[in-house]
Amino acid sequence: MAAGATTSLLVNGLDVETAADPETPLLYVLRNDLGLKGTRFGCGEGLCGACSVHVNGRLTTSCNLPIGVIAVSSVTTIEGLADNETMRALRDAFLEEQAGQCGYCLSGILMAAASLLEANPTPTTSEIRTALEGNLCRCGVQNRMVRAVQRAAGARRVQA
C-alpha cells in the first residue's frame, strides 16, 4: 500500500477509513483500530465462528479476511445489531434459555442466528443446527442455544 493510502469500509452504518495494510485481517481492524470488542478472536483460521460478522449482509469470519479484499464493503458487527429487532428477540431468548455460559463464542453464534432468522423466520430444528454448526462452543449448551433460536423465531412471529 502506498504511504498515506487508506481502505474505506462501511462499519455498522458509519463510513470508516483505515491506514492498516490491506493484508490486515478485518478482525484486527475492528478490534484494534475501531474499538469494537464484541467480535472475538478464536482460532485464527475461520473455523470456530467467534469472529463472525456480516459482510454485505452475508455471514463471514473476519479473522482471516484481509481488509483489502472487502474494501468499500458494508460490515456489520454484533454492536451494529444491538438495536435490531431480530437481535433483541435472540438476546431475550438466550437469556430465558440460559444459553450463554462463558460467553466467548456468543457474539459469533448470535451473528449466525441473526443471519438465519433474517433469511428464514421459521427455521426447523435441523436448519438451526446447520446454521450454528460453524460455531464452536465448549460450554455444552448447544441444545439450549437451539431452543433459544426457536424461541426467538416464535417471538418474532408473535410480534409480526
C-alpha positions as CSV (number, residue, x, y, z in Angstrom):
1,M,0.0,0.0,0.0
2,A,1.3,3.4,-0.9
3,A,2.2,5.7,2.0
4,G,-0.9,7.6,3.1
5,A,-3.3,5.2,1.3
6,T,-6.4,4.1,3.1
7,T,-9.1,1.4,2.9
8,S,-12.7,2.5,3.1
9,L,-15.4,0.4,4.8
10,L,-18.9,1.0,6.0
11,V,-18.9,-0.4,9.5
12,N,-22.2,-0.5,11.4
13,G,-23.6,2.2,9.1
14,L,-20.6,4.5,9.6
15,D,-18.0,5.4,6.9
16,V,-14.6,4.3,8.2
17,E,-11.2,4.7,6.7
18,T,-8.1,2.8,7.9
19,A,-4.5,3.1,7.1
20,A,-3.9,-0.5,8.0
21,D,-2.1,-2.7,5.5
22,P,-4.6,-4.3,3.0
23,E,-3.5,-7.7,4.2
24,T,-4.6,-6.9,7.8
25,P,-7.4,-9.2,8.9
26,L,-10.8,-7.4,9.3
27,L,-11.0,-8.7,12.9
28,Y,-7.8,-6.8,13.8
29,V,-9.1,-3.5,12.3
30,L,-12.5,-4.0,14.1
31,R,-11.0,-4.7,17.5
32,N,-7.7,-2.7,17.5
33,D,-8.4,0.3,15.3
34,L,-12.2,0.8,15.8
35,G,-12.5,-0.5,19.4
36,L,-15.3,-2.9,18.5
37,K,-14.5,-5.7,21.0
38,G,-17.7,-7.8,20.5
39,T,-16.2,-9.7,17.6
40,R,-13.7,-12.2,19.2
41,F,-10.5,-13.9,18.1
42,G,-10.9,-17.7,18.4
43,C,-8.9,-20.0,16.2
44,G,-7.4,-17.6,13.7
45,E,-8.4,-20.0,10.9
46,G,-12.0,-19.0,10.3
47,L,-13.2,-22.4,11.7
48,C,-14.7,-21.6,15.1
49,G,-17.1,-18.7,14.3
50,A,-16.1,-16.5,17.2
51,C,-15.1,-13.8,14.8
52,S,-18.3,-13.9,12.7
53,V,-19.6,-10.6,11.2
54,H,-21.9,-9.8,8.3
55,V,-20.1,-8.5,5.2
56,N,-22.6,-7.1,2.6
57,G,-25.3,-9.0,4.6
58,R,-23.6,-12.3,4.4
59,L,-22.2,-14.2,7.5
60,T,-18.4,-14.2,7.2
61,T,-15.5,-15.0,9.5
62,S,-13.3,-11.9,10.0
63,C,-10.1,-13.4,11.5
64,N,-8.5,-14.3,8.1
65,L,-10.3,-11.9,5.8
66,P,-7.9,-9.2,4.6
67,I,-9.5,-5.8,4.5
68,G,-8.1,-5.1,1.1
69,V,-10.4,-7.9,-0.3
70,I,-13.5,-6.2,1.1
71,A,-12.7,-2.5,0.5
72,V,-15.8,-0.4,0.1
73,S,-17.9,-3.2,1.7
74,S,-20.6,-2.9,4.4
75,V,-19.6,-4.7,7.6
76,T,-22.0,-5.3,10.5
77,T,-20.7,-6.5,13.8
78,I,-22.6,-7.6,16.9
79,E,-22.5,-4.0,18.1
80,G,-24.2,-2.9,14.9
81,L,-27.1,-5.3,15.5
82,A,-27.7,-4.2,19.1
83,D,-31.0,-2.4,18.2
84,N,-32.1,-4.8,15.6
85,E,-35.5,-6.5,16.2
86,T,-34.1,-9.9,15.5
87,M,-31.1,-9.4,17.8
88,R,-33.4,-8.2,20.6
89,A,-35.5,-11.4,20.2
90,L,-32.4,-13.5,20.2
91,R,-30.9,-11.7,23.2
92,D,-34.1,-12.2,25.3
93,A,-34.4,-15.8,24.2
94,F,-30.8,-16.6,25.0
95,L,-31.2,-15.1,28.5
96,E,-34.5,-17.0,29.1
97,E,-32.9,-20.3,28.0
98,Q,-29.7,-19.6,29.9
99,A,-27.9,-20.4,26.6
100,G,-24.8,-18.4,27.3
101,Q,-22.2,-19.8,29.7
102,C,-18.8,-18.2,29.4
103,G,-20.0,-16.0,26.5
104,Y,-16.8,-16.1,24.5
105,C,-18.4,-17.7,21.4
106,L,-21.7,-16.0,21.9
107,S,-21.3,-13.0,19.6
108,G,-20.5,-15.3,16.7
109,I,-23.4,-17.5,17.5
110,L,-25.7,-14.6,17.7
111,M,-24.5,-13.3,14.4
112,A,-25.1,-16.7,12.8
113,A,-28.5,-17.0,14.4
114,A,-29.5,-13.5,13.3
115,S,-28.4,-14.3,9.7
116,L,-30.5,-17.4,9.8
117,L,-33.6,-15.7,11.1
118,E,-33.4,-12.8,8.7
119,A,-33.3,-15.4,5.8
120,N,-35.7,-17.9,7.3
121,P,-38.0,-16.6,10.0
122,T,-39.4,-20.1,10.7
123,P,-36.4,-22.5,10.7
124,T,-36.7,-26.1,11.7
125,T,-34.5,-27.6,14.4
126,S,-32.3,-29.1,11.7
127,E,-31.9,-25.8,9.9
128,I,-31.0,-24.1,13.2
129,R,-28.4,-26.8,14.0
130,T,-26.9,-26.5,10.5
131,A,-26.8,-22.7,10.7
132,L,-24.9,-22.9,14.1
133,E,-22.6,-25.7,13.2
134,G,-19.8,-23.3,12.1
135,N,-19.6,-22.0,15.7
136,L,-17.7,-23.9,18.3
137,C,-18.8,-23.8,21.9
138,R,-17.1,-25.8,24.7
139,C,-19.6,-25.0,27.4
140,G,-22.1,-27.7,26.4
141,V,-25.1,-25.5,25.9
142,Q,-25.8,-26.3,22.3
143,N,-29.3,-27.6,22.9
144,R,-30.1,-24.5,24.9
145,M,-28.9,-22.4,22.0
146,V,-31.1,-24.3,19.6
147,R,-34.1,-23.8,21.9
148,A,-33.2,-20.1,22.2
149,V,-33.2,-19.6,18.4
150,Q,-36.5,-21.4,18.2
151,R,-37.9,-19.2,21.0
152,A,-36.6,-16.1,19.2
153,A,-38.3,-17.2,15.9
154,G,-41.5,-17.7,17.8
155,A,-41.3,-14.3,19.5
156,R,-40.7,-12.6,16.1
157,R,-43.8,-14.4,14.7
158,V,-45.9,-13.1,17.6
159,Q,-44.7,-9.5,17.1
160,A,-45.4,-9.6,13.3
